[in-house]
């Protein structure tokens, strides 16, 4: 059976496009819903924001672009409760480490919005807590991901336990 050249070209084109689509889909982001805890401190993951929407939220919050443009934001429980997990995914571990160090130095003595950072050493990891905007905040880094939890003070210890136990 001889297949006309134009049909072969179309088949090859379609197969190539399918391959590229599959490759893009599987490699598009290091942080997907499986990289977010399904619950933190008894609050269930209710919404996930990523891509350009997440980038806009983060940049607007800081008033500038930061060291990465890959973010994932998870809302836990009712959105108006503002129990939020922010993930900033950097291209490599060194970039994440540098951003984490820069941020902690700026915040170490407190800011107009946050209390001075409290340091928690967990093995070889440095973690910080702070208070601000009516919430408690837990900040740490895992490899190329900077993790920031903003949640209620009433169940903050459980949130820290849940976040420490999660496999990032």
Steps between C-alpha positions, in 0.01 A plus 500: 500500500643835397401805707494830311775743602257767625327247729834382640598860565173563683539185712855594593389855581213378721726250682762769555240740639363230732850423624574869565168547677566199722856614574380851589223366721726267697781755543302821537531544874680346793211601724164343430214416733687191617770738630248673725376348823133409465441637852690718747398534864161345427424735208449335160661630182217693334662686210830502311635795301802463273654643186459866409218546753726386786789711371277809492380440858855457633646795307212727603543395864870591491469798268765352271613187318698253707777251420268255326178502305372154593255507788222284636249634750274269699199623696392287795145506631278794402702751295391790723680335797828575320673175595738495206803300393737678262760302306775680308678254274848606392701362207752345738571449868771769519261770369238396755757501779622849406145641481416341836812651660435845348138497616588387852765771536250769397237366739728402791427804716141535391330719246202735513284194424680210675645439846870408524570150371533217749748234393420129525774250418367168375799276440703668228209724396433853618137599536342827606177610659358849522172675570336754275177603330301318767658164412790280602760425232732202460778534242754243385676362195512150359748459215391741224168588665441783745190423711298762687193408708264771618240371743303540818690526825260256670624195309846623402693223677299238311565683171875489567479127581301432181736703280810340654356153435410567135735360234584799284 
